């Protein structure tokens, strides 16, 4: 594992507390409790807050919050795909009237939303570094019986804005067994998304770089883009699909003396996220690339992870990954897949 990568990630985590806001937000619970805190965000019907005299981040059941007040900046996303930026104010209500969230985008403009419309609230700021969210995780397995060693490393960083977002993720897997050649798999993915004028519609672009010793791939570069839509967008479930076109350049290991391949393909993808109150998260990402320049050839990529919250920002995760090619060059393997587990820590408003 590259020491410089570890040092960089450690520096990011160490610096993260420097970006903390003032803890001047106020939430009032339905039982009358009043808490002065820093509101970190709202995800999967869970309000995350930080209190000055308590270590770590606290999780509050959103259904038990009566109202809140904050002068800080937040990104507020709704079920119909709209995104607002501003401070928060939940007016006090009497009886069983529905609660509303007032978003003060400017001193002269106020947007009022029904509570059920809000999908998530993300802490943000005018400062670039304070908008970054992400995670860093690692796992290690050793078996004496066959002298087997396996490690995995994963990290991701995202930058949310009012109408667009961008992110980058990295994953690395190494398996070493006595008497067998080491196998490695490394992947870097960059994504971008911008909302369109129509509710829940967006256009997206992705770039992916893959290395797989199992498949003999020295470097597989994929560039694609298209149009997508959120089919379901609530506090507990998000489901989005997209389609478009992609271009791939595949360089195979020189030992096999196979020429570099260039493939033009269609692009079909789906992302599913399932949340359960402050406990578990399931993510599912799949991409299908049917070749246009080579009819009948298919590439399929899969990455699905299950996260269990252990304490604060520390999680345990189990991941299934894989990529398949039904028509690899002669002498090459058409698939590389596996499962990993480990611990991960999040930063930012996650």
C-alpha positions in Angstrom: 0.0 0.0 0.0 1.4 3.4 -1.0 2.6 5.3 2.1 1.9 8.6 0.4 -1.7 7.7 -0.2 -2.1 6.8 3.5 -0.4 10.0 4.6 -2.7 12.1 2.4 -5.9 10.5 3.7 -4.7 10.9 7.3 -4.0 14.5 6.6 -7.6 15.0 5.3 -9.1 13.4 8.4 -6.9 15.4 10.7 -7.8 18.6 9.0 -11.5 17.9 8.9 -12.2 19.3 12.4 -10.8 22.6 11.4 -13.8 23.0 9.1 -16.3 22.6 11.9 -19.0 25.3 12.2 -20.1 27.1 15.2 -22.5 25.1 17.3 -25.3 27.7 17.4 -28.2 25.7 15.7 -31.2 24.8 17.9 -33.5 21.8 17.6 -36.5 21.3 19.8 -37.9 17.8 20.3 -41.6 17.0 20.5 -41.2 16.2 24.2 -39.9 19.7 24.8 -36.1 19.0 25.0 -34.0 21.8 23.6 -30.6 21.1 22.1 -28.0 23.7 21.0 -25.8 22.0 18.4 -24.4 21.9 14.9 -26.7 20.4 12.4 -24.6 18.1 10.1 -27.3 16.9 7.8 -30.5 14.9 7.2 -30.2 11.4 5.6 -32.6 8.4 5.7 -35.0 10.2 8.1 -32.1 10.7 10.5 -30.9 14.1 11.6 -27.2 14.2 12.4 -26.0 16.7 15.0 -22.8 17.6 16.8 -22.9 18.9 20.4 -20.0 20.7 21.9 -19.7 18.7 25.1 -20.3 15.2 23.5 -17.7 13.4 21.4 -18.7 12.3 17.9 -21.9 12.8 15.9 -25.4 12.1 17.4 -28.3 10.6 15.5 -31.8 12.0 16.1 -35.0 10.5 14.8 -36.4 13.1 12.4 -39.9 12.1 13.2 -39.4 13.2 16.8 -38.1 16.7 16.0 -40.7 19.5 16.5 -38.8 22.4 14.9 -35.3 23.7 14.3 -33.5 27.0 13.7 -30.2 27.5 11.9 -28.4 30.5 10.3 -25.9 28.2 8.5 -25.9 27.2 4.8 -27.5 23.9 3.7 -28.3 22.2 0.5 -31.9 20.9 0.6 -33.1 18.3 -1.9 -36.7 17.3 -2.5 -38.5 14.3 -3.9 -39.2 16.1 -7.2 -35.5 16.8 -7.8 -35.4 20.4 -6.8 -32.4 21.7 -4.9 -32.3 24.8 -2.6 -29.5 26.6 -0.8 -30.0 28.6 2.4 -30.5 28.6 6.1 -33.2 26.6 7.8 -36.2 27.5 9.9 -39.0 25.2 10.9 -42.1 27.1 12.1 -43.8 26.0 15.3 -47.1 24.3 14.6 -50.1 23.5 16.7 -52.1 20.3 16.8 -51.6 17.8 13.9 -50.9 20.4 11.2 -48.0 19.3 9.0 -44.6 20.7 9.7 -42.9 22.9 7.1 -39.3 23.8 6.5 -38.6 27.5 5.6 -35.5 27.9 3.4 -34.2 31.4 3.5 -32.3 31.5 0.2 -31.8 35.3 0.4 -33.0 37.9 2.9 -35.7 38.8 0.4 -36.8 35.3 -0.7 -38.2 32.5 1.3 -39.2 29.0 0.1 -41.5 26.9 2.2 -41.6 23.1 1.8 -43.7 20.4 3.3 -41.7 18.2 5.6 -42.5 15.0 3.6 -41.1 16.6 0.5 -37.6 16.8 1.9 -35.2 13.9 0.9 -32.0 15.1 2.5 -30.3 18.1 3.9 -26.6 18.6 3.5 -24.3 21.0 5.4 -22.6 23.2 2.9 -20.6 26.5 2.8 -19.1 29.0 0.4 -15.7 27.5 1.1 -14.7 24.7 -1.3 -13.1 22.4 1.3 -16.1 22.6 3.6 -18.3 21.1 0.9 -16.4 17.9 0.5 -17.9 14.7 1.7 -16.5 11.2 1.5 -15.1 8.1 3.2 -11.9 6.1 3.5 -11.9 2.3 4.2 -9.5 -0.6 4.4 -9.6 -4.3 5.1 -7.0 -7.1 5.6 -7.2 -10.9 5.7 -4.5 -13.5 6.4 -4.6 -17.3 6.4 -1.7 -19.4 7.7 -3.0 -22.6 6.1 -2.3 -21.6 2.5 -0.2 -18.5 3.3 -2.9 -16.3 1.8 -3.0 -12.6 2.3 -5.6 -10.1 1.0 -6.0 -6.4 1.4 -8.5 -4.0 0.1 -8.5 -0.2 0.1 -11.4 2.1 -0.9 -12.1 5.8 -0.8 -14.5 8.3 -2.3 -14.9 12.1 -2.3 -18.0 14.0 -3.5 -18.7 17.7 -4.0 -22.4 18.7 -4.0 -23.6 22.0 -5.4 -27.0 23.6 -6.0 -27.7 22.0 -9.5 -24.8 19.7 -10.0 -22.5 17.3 -8.2 -19.1 15.6 -8.9 -17.3 12.7 -7.3 -14.3 10.4 -7.5 -13.8 7.0 -6.1 -10.9 4.6 -5.8 -10.8 0.9 -5.0 -7.8 -1.5 -4.8 -7.6 -5.2 -4.1 -4.5 -7.4 -3.8 -4.5 -11.2 -3.2 -1.3 -13.2 -2.5 -1.1 -17.0 -2.2 1.9 -19.2 -1.8 2.8 -20.8 -5.1 0.4 -18.6 -7.1 1.0 -15.3 -8.8 -0.3 -12.3 -7.1 -3.6 -10.9 -8.4 -4.4 -7.2 -8.4 -7.4 -5.0 -9.3 -7.4 -1.2 -9.2 -10.2 1.1 -10.4 -10.7 4.8 -10.4 -14.1 6.3 -11.3 -15.0 10.0 -11.9 -18.6 11.0 -12.2 -20.6 14.2 -12.7 -24.2 15.1 -12.7 -26.3 18.2 -13.5 -30.1 18.5 -12.9 -32.2 19.5 -15.9 -35.2 21.9 -15.8 -37.6 18.9 -15.6 -38.2 17.4 -12.2 -35.9 14.5 -11.4 -34.2 14.5 -14.8 -30.5 15.0 -15.2 -27.6 14.5 -17.5 -24.5 12.7 -16.4 -21.0 11.8 -17.4 -18.5 9.2 -16.2 -14.9 8.2 -16.7 -13.5 4.9 -15.5 -10.0 3.5 -15.4 -9.6 -0.3 -14.6 -6.6 -2.5 -14.2 -7.1 -6.3 -13.6 -4.3 -8.8 -13.6 -6.9 -11.7 -13.6 -8.3 -10.5 -17.0 -4.9 -9.5 -18.3 -6.1 -5.9 -18.6 -3.3 -3.4 -18.3 -5.6 -0.4 -18.6 -9.3 -0.2 -19.6 -10.4 3.4 -20.1 -14.1 4.1 -20.4 -15.7 7.5 -21.2 -19.4 7.9 -21.3 -22.4 10.1 -20.8 -26.2 10.3 -21.1 -29.5 11.3 -19.6 -31.0 9.9 -16.4 -33.9 10.1 -14.1 -34.7 9.5 -10.4 -37.6 6.9 -10.4 -37.8 7.0 -6.6 -36.4 9.7 -4.3 -37.3 9.6 -0.7 -35.6 9.7 2.7 -35.2 5.9 2.8 -34.8 4.9 -0.9 -33.3 6.4 -4.0 -33.4 4.7 -7.4 -32.1 6.2 -10.6 -31.5 4.9 -14.1 -29.6 6.4 -17.0 -28.7 5.7 -20.6 -26.4 7.0 -23.3 -23.2 6.1 -25.1 -19.7 5.2 -24.2 -16.3 4.6 -25.7 -13.7 2.2 -24.4 -10.0 1.7 -25.0 -8.6 -1.6 -23.7 -4.9 -2.2 -23.4 -4.0 -5.9 -22.6 -0.8 -7.1 -21.1 2.0 -7.1 -23.6 3.0 -10.7 -22.7 -0.1 -11.9 -24.7 0.9 -9.8 -27.7 -2.8 -8.7 -28.2 -3.5 -5.4 -29.9 -5.2 -2.6 -28.2 -9.0 -2.6 -28.6 -11.4 0.3 -29.1 -15.1 -0.3 -28.6 -18.1 2.0 -29.1 -21.0 1.0 -26.9 -24.4 1.9 -25.6 -24.5 2.8 -21.9 -27.2 1.7 -19.4 -26.9 2.1 -15.7 -28.8 1.9 -12.4 -28.1 3.1 -8.9 -30.1 2.0 -5.9 -29.6 3.2 -2.3 -31.6 1.8 0.7 -31.3 3.4 4.1 -32.5 2.3 7.6 -32.6 4.7 10.5 -29.0 5.2 11.6 -28.1 1.6 11.2 -27.5 0.2 7.7 -27.1 1.4 4.1 -27.2 -0.8 1.0 -25.8 0.6 -2.3 -26.2 -1.1 -5.7 -24.5 0.2 -8.9 -24.6 -1.6 -12.2 -23.5 -0.6 -15.7 -24.2 -2.5 -18.9 -22.2 -1.7 -22.1 -23.6 -3.4 -25.2 -21.0 -2.9 -28.0 -22.2 -1.1 -31.1 -18.9 -1.5 -33.0 -18.9 -5.2 -32.2 -22.5 -6.4 -32.1 -23.1 -9.2 -29.6 -20.3 -8.2 -27.2 -21.3 -7.1 -23.7 -19.4 -5.5 -20.8 -21.1 -5.5 -17.4 -19.8 -3.8 -14.2 -21.2 -4.3 -10.7 -20.4 -2.8 -7.4 -22.7 -3.3 -4.4 -21.9 -2.5 -0.7 -23.7 -3.1 2.6 -22.7 -0.7 5.5 -23.4 -1.2 9.2 -22.8 1.7 11.5 -20.7 0.8 14.5 -20.0 4.0 16.3 -20.0 7.7 15.2 -18.5 7.9 11.7 -17.1 4.3 11.9 -18.7 1.7 9.7 -18.3 -2.0 8.8 -18.8 -2.7 5.1 -19.2 -5.8 2.9 -18.7 -5.3 -0.8 -19.3 -7.4 -3.9 -17.6 -6.3 -7.1 -17.1 -7.6 -10.6 -16.7 -6.9 -14.3 -17.5 -9.3 -17.1 -16.8 -9.4 -20.9 -18.5 -12.1 -22.9 -16.1 -11.8 -25.8 -12.5 -11.3 -24.5 -9.6 -11.8 -26.9 -8.4 -15.4 -27.2 -6.3 -16.5 -24.2 -7.9 -14.0 -21.8 -10.3 -14.4 -18.9 -13.7 -12.8 -19.4 -14.5 -12.0 -15.7 -13.0 -10.8 -12.5 -15.2 -10.7 -9.4 -14.9 -11.0 -5.6 -16.0 -9.9 -2.2 -14.3 -7.8 0.4 -15.0 -6.5 3.9 -13.4 -4.0 6.2 -13.9 -0.8 8.2 -14.5 2.6 6.9 -14.7 6.1 8.3 -16.6 9.0 6.8 -15.9 12.7 6.7 -17.8 15.9 5.9 -21.6 15.8 6.4 -21.9 12.0 5.8 
